[in-house]
Amino acid sequence: MIAIRTLKVSTPFSYLWLTHVTGVNLAVHCSHCLLGEYDPRIKANLTEVSNITLPDTPYHYLCGVQRNGIYIELENAEEEKFSMADADPNDPHYRSKNYRTSRHWQFAYKISKLL
């Protein structure tokens, strides 16, 4: 099981959430392209949590709207690197800046090949 051993926030976030990803919808961008449940324990006003066991889903996506101010220790997790290069330039949505620059959509595109 994947677990958050420690998550500390030193600078408040405008938005902070964790999605337990079970699928993707590449027809939309931003958080809506990641299908799954939001974790109610992770939210913008959070300052610190520890020892949270995450449900068994293929992926977990932590998103925070802020430049810095977060420290996290995970157990049994692997980082999945992704970028705009993971999306197919021939996808009709790729032409839209809203899609191709959306980090959520880039991640969704990459894992769509792995789910």
Secondary structure, DSSP 8 states (H G I E B T S, - for coil): --EEEEEEESS--S-EEEEEEEEE-TTS-GGGGEEEEE-TT--TT--EEEEEE----SEEEEEESSSS-EEEEEES-------GGGS-TTSGGGGSHHHHT-HHHHHHHHHHTT-
